Amino acid sequence: MKVMSKDGTVRVKVKSQRQGYYFTLPIVVMLASLIIYPMIYGFYISFFNTNLVTKWNFVGLKYYTAAFQEAAFYQSVLLTAWFMVLVVGGHFLLGFILASMLNKEFKGRTVFRVIFMLPWFFPEAVVALLFTWIMNPMYGILNSVLKGAGLISTNVSWLGSKELAFPAVVFVCIWKGFPLVMTMILAGLQSISKDYYEAAEIDGASKWAQFKYITIPALKPILTTVLILDSVWWFKQYTLVYTMTAGGPGTATNLISLSIYGTAFNDLRFGKASAWGILVFFICYLISLVSKAVTRDDE
């Protein structure tokens, strides 16, 4: 509405700030119903020994204290942490190499950018089923190629072996997730002015010195964000691993997310599973704090 100011001029004022709240209300309700409420409800049932139907026995903090005394919890968390380190490390190594290559001028660069982004476009379930077929010990194409090249003499059970299942799953997860890291690093590299590198070359700085004192400091904000997002995402990874191995053979790929799923829907111990889920939430939060501390800017 229009209102008259003290000096007699007319100025336009927004009718009501409530309109902004009306526009944001649907997304707030959606977030509350899909994220906030399930988290609160999960925290609530973690205090009960329940099947969610007929049994609601209050146990307090029993499942939280028991988790720190249960070897299966520690083993699953440590396996998941090792899995996260390998996958995220592979993403950054491969992402840096490909981003540096794609940052250079050459013919067909756009085509290669699209090709390298393809793994990220496929749903995780599709990728898992694809590589399950590729690594099949009887008719998988991987064994056929390796036998044709003379590298193996008999078929290998890539996902059925305790020694090979975990590396195989890590490889697939690296292949699936590296495009995101590559794209973010490439965007950061393109934002760095070439004048810095030209000045460094004039001063006689080596390629390593340019990378250490120009590239890394300029990419720190992007690297921090990507490191946190990638670490948390793959620490709670479920779909790829479950579809490929279901946590087997034995407990070779039994990540904490699969342990929680099995506890809830196989053992019907929803309270215990909820308590483990809350602990994983705090572990992910701790990962973000550690990542920020490690990659923080020097004063």
C-alpha positions, -999 to +999 in steps of 0.1 A: +000+000+000+010+036-004+018+057+027+026+094+031+061+102+045+068+131+069+082+153+041+050+149+020+063+125-006+046+093-014+064+060-010+054+025-017+053+000+012+049-037+009+013-046+020+024-073+044+054-094+051+031-122+058+029-130+021+064-142+021+056-166+049+026-179+030+048-187+000+074-206+022+048-224+043+043-254+019+080-262+018+083-258+056+054-282+061+069-306+037+103-305+054+087-309+088+066-339+077+094-357+058+125-349+078+119-333+112+089-355+123+106-388+114+138-378+132+118-369+164+098-401+162+129-422+156+145-405+187+113-413+207+111-450+198+148-454+206+138-454+243+115-484+238+117-521+231+090-522+205+077-538+174+057-506+167+024-525+171+017-543+203+049-541+224+061-508+239+084-515+268+103-485+280+140-492+283+154-456+286+190-453+274+197-490+274+202-493+236+226-463+236+248-477+264+246-512+250+258-499+215+292-489+231+296-523+246+286-543+215+314-555+192+291-556+162+284-519+164+321-510+166+330-534+138+303-520+115+312-484+123+349-490+117+342-508+084+319-480+073+346-454+082+372-473+062+347-476+033+341-438+035+378-430+035+386-451+005+356-440-015+360-402-008+397-405-013+391-421-047+366-394-056+391-366-048+420-384-065+401-391-097+382-358-095+414-338-093+430-356-122+400-354-146+392-319-136+428-308-143+426-325-177+392-310-186+403-275-175+427-274-204+418-264-239+415-292-264+392-303-292+361-323-280+364-311-244+327-307-240+320-342-252+344-356-226+328-336-199+294-351-207+309-386-208+326-383-174+293-370-159+273-400-170+279-422-139+263-395-117+231-395-139+223-432-134+203-442-103+222-461-076+200-492-080+207-493-118+245-489-113+244-517-086+225-541-109+247-533-138+279-541-120+264-571-104+259-584-139+294-574-150+310-591-120+288-622-122+311-653-117+294-674-144+285-651-173+299-617-162+317-597-189+346-589-165+357-625-162+354-629-199+376-599-206+402-609-181+403-645-193+406-633-229+436-611-218+452-640-200+451-623-166+430-650-150+426-687-158+393-694-139+362-674-132+364-652-101+335-646-077+341-609-073+311-603-050+310-637-034+345-637-020+353-622+015+386-608+002+372-593-031+337-582-022+347-551-002+372-538-028+347-545-056+320-524-038+345-496-031+354-495-068+318-493-079+311-465-054+341-445-066+329-449-102+294-438-093+304-407-072+335-391-087+316-369-113+302-347-085+337-340-070+351-336-105+325-310-115+329-290-083+367-290-086+365-281-123+342-251-115+367-240-089+396-243-113+379-222-139+373-194-113+410-190-107+425-162-128+453-173-152+472-141-142+483-158-109+499-187-128+516-164-153+530-143-125+542-175-107+559-187-139+577-154-143+589-157-107+602-192-115+577-212-095+574-249-103+541-266-112+540-282-077+546-248-061+518-233-082+495-261-072+504-258-035+503-220-032+477-210-058+454-239-067+448-254-032+442-221-013+418-209-040+399-242-039+397-245-001+361-233+002+349-257-025+370-286-012+356-281+024+320-282+012+325-312-011+345-331+015+318-327+041+289-336+017+308-365+001+319-380+035+285-378+051+268-391+019+290-422+016+291-429+054+254-435+053+254-453+019+229-481+017+214-487-018+246-497-038+260-520-011+227-537-003+218-543-039+252-558-047+261-578-017+234-573+010+262-569+035+279-603+026+296-625+022+294-629+060+300-594+073+326-583+047+305-554+034+281-550+064+281-513+067+263-496+096+234-486+074+228-523+065+232-533+102+205-508+112+182-520+084+187-557+094+181-549+131+149-531+123+133-551+096+148-586+100+151-588+138+121-564+144+141-545+170+130-510+160+141-493+193+177-506+190+178-497+153+166-462+160+192-457+187+219-468+163+205-444+137+207-415+162+243-424+169+251-425+132+235-390+129+259-377+156+288-394+139+280-377+106+278-344+125+312-351+140+326-358+105+314-324+093+331-307+123+364-326+118+363-318+080+358-281+088+387-281+113+411-299+089+403-277+059+398-244+077+416-214+062+448-203+079+446-168+093 
